[in-house]
Amino acid sequence: MNSPQNKRKELEHILSKGNFVKINEAIKRLREDSPFGGAIGLLASHYESTSNQQVKDLIREFLNDLKDQSSCAEVVEEIRKDFTPATLNMLITSCWQSGLNYSGYMSDFAELFVSGDYTTAIECFTVIESSSGLLNTDEKDSLIKLIKGNASKVAVEKTALAMELLYFLEQTD
C-alpha cells in the first residue's frame, strides 16, 4: 500500500506534467478513497497555477463533491493562504457545495466576509448561512460581534450584504 507521502509525491508529479487524462484518472482515484493529507493543497495550488480550464473544472468538481468531514480542516487551511480571488472563491464555494459541516470555522468565513471582495463575501455569506443551524447562541453572538466590530472595514458595496448577514444571524436563534 502506498503511504500518504508517496501518494502525495505521485499526485504532485501527475499535476506537474499537465496531462489531462492522467490528472482525470488521479482525481477519480481520489474520489474512490478519502483524500490523503496534502491532496487538497496540491489541487488548490494547481488550480491556481494552471490555465487549463478542463483541469480547473475537474478540481472544482472534486472539491464540490467532497464527502469526508475530515477534509474540512485542509480546505480551510488552503482558504487561509494567499490565493487569487478566483481560487479563493472556488475553495469557499466548495464548502457550501459539498454540504460538509464547516460550523467550526465560522470565524474564518466571517473574517473573509469582511476582508474579501464582494464575490468572496457572497460565498462566505452562503457558507455561514448553510452552517448557522449548527451554531449555538454564543457562537452566533460571537460572529455578530466580529462582523459589527469590523464594520468600518466593510467596503461600501458590501454594506447591504453585511446588514443582511447580521439580520439573518440575529433572527436565527
C-alpha positions in Angstrom: 0.0 0.0 0.0 1.3 3.4 -0.9 2.0 5.7 2.0 0.3 9.1 2.1 3.7 10.7 1.4 4.1 8.5 -1.7 0.6 9.3 -2.9 1.3 13.0 -2.4 4.5 12.8 -4.5 2.7 10.8 -7.2 -0.1 13.3 -7.4 2.4 16.2 -7.4 4.2 14.6 -10.3 1.0 13.9 -12.3 -0.2 17.5 -11.8 3.2 18.9 -12.8 3.1 17.1 -16.1 -0.3 18.6 -17.0 -1.6 15.6 -18.9 -5.4 15.9 -18.7 -6.1 12.2 -18.9 -3.7 11.3 -16.1 -5.0 14.2 -13.9 -8.5 13.0 -14.5 -7.5 9.4 -13.5 -5.7 10.7 -10.4 -8.8 12.7 -9.3 -11.0 9.6 -10.0 -8.8 7.6 -7.6 -9.1 10.4 -5.0 -12.8 10.2 -5.3 -12.7 6.4 -4.5 -10.9 6.9 -1.3 -10.8 9.6 1.3 -8.3 12.2 0.1 -4.9 11.8 1.7 -3.3 14.7 3.7 -2.0 17.3 1.3 -4.1 16.3 -1.7 -6.4 19.2 -1.4 -3.5 21.6 -1.0 -1.9 20.2 -4.2 -5.1 20.5 -6.1 -5.7 24.1 -4.9 -2.2 25.1 -5.8 -2.6 23.5 -9.3 -5.9 25.2 -9.8 -4.2 28.5 -9.0 -1.3 27.9 -11.4 -2.9 26.1 -14.4 -4.6 27.9 -17.3 -6.2 24.6 -18.5 -9.9 25.2 -17.9 -10.7 21.5 -18.2 -8.3 20.7 -15.3 -9.7 23.6 -13.3 -13.2 22.2 -13.8 -12.1 18.7 -12.6 -10.5 20.2 -9.5 -13.6 22.4 -8.8 -16.0 19.5 -9.2 -13.9 17.2 -7.0 -13.8 19.8 -4.2 -17.5 20.5 -4.6 -18.2 16.8 -4.1 -16.0 16.2 -1.0 -17.9 13.9 1.4 -15.2 13.3 4.0 -15.7 15.6 7.0 -12.1 15.4 7.9 -11.3 17.2 4.6 -12.7 20.5 6.1 -9.6 21.3 8.0 -7.4 21.1 4.9 -9.9 23.1 2.8 -9.9 25.9 5.4 -6.1 25.7 5.7 -6.0 26.4 1.9 -8.6 29.2 2.2 -6.2 30.9 4.6 -3.5 31.0 2.0 -2.7 33.9 -0.3 -4.5 32.8 -3.5 -6.1 34.9 -6.2 -9.7 35.8 -5.7 -10.8 33.2 -8.3 -9.1 30.3 -6.5 -10.2 31.6 -3.1 -13.8 31.8 -4.3 -13.6 28.3 -5.8 -12.4 27.0 -2.4 -15.1 28.8 -0.5 -17.8 27.7 -2.9 -16.8 24.1 -2.4 -17.5 24.5 1.3 -21.2 25.0 0.8 -21.5 22.9 -2.4 -20.1 19.8 -0.6 -22.7 20.0 2.2 -20.0 19.3 4.8 -20.2 20.8 8.3 -17.9 23.9 8.4 -19.5 25.3 11.6 -16.2 25.0 13.4 -14.7 27.6 11.1 -17.3 30.3 11.1 -14.9 33.0 12.3 -12.7 32.3 9.3 -15.6 32.9 7.0 -16.8 35.9 8.9 -13.3 37.4 8.6 -13.1 36.7 4.9 -16.6 38.2 4.6 -15.2 41.4 6.0 -11.9 41.5 4.2 -12.7 39.9 0.8 -14.2 41.4 -2.3 -18.0 41.3 -3.0 -17.9 37.8 -4.6 -15.9 36.4 -1.7 -18.4 38.0 0.7 -21.3 36.4 -1.0 -19.7 32.9 -0.9 -18.8 33.4 2.8 -22.4 34.5 3.5 -23.6 31.3 1.9 -21.3 29.1 4.0 -22.3 30.9 7.2 -26.0 30.7 6.3 -25.8 27.0 5.5 -23.9 26.3 8.8 -25.9 28.6 11.0 -28.3 25.9 12.1 -25.4 24.1 13.7 -24.3 27.1 15.8 -25.3 27.8 19.3 -26.4 31.2 20.5 -22.9 32.1 21.9 -21.3 31.2 18.6 -23.8 33.3 16.6 -23.2 36.2 19.1 -19.5 35.9 18.5 -20.0 36.1 14.7 -22.3 39.1 15.1 -19.7 40.8 17.4 -16.9 40.0 14.9 -18.8 41.5 12.0 -20.0 44.5 13.9 -16.6 45.1 15.3 -15.1 45.2 11.8 -18.0 47.2 10.3 -15.6 50.1 9.4 -13.6 47.7 7.3 -16.5 46.5 5.2 -16.4 48.0 1.8 -19.3 50.3 0.8 -20.5 47.9 -1.8 -20.9 45.1 0.8 -22.7 47.2 3.4 -26.2 45.9 2.5 -24.9 42.4 2.4 -23.3 42.8 5.8 -26.6 44.1 7.2 -28.4 41.2 5.7 -26.0 38.7 7.2 -26.3 40.4 10.6 -30.1 40.4 10.4 -30.0 36.7 9.4 -27.7 35.7 12.4 -29.8 37.8 14.8 -33.0 36.2 13.7 -32.0 32.6 13.7 -32.0 31.7 17.4 
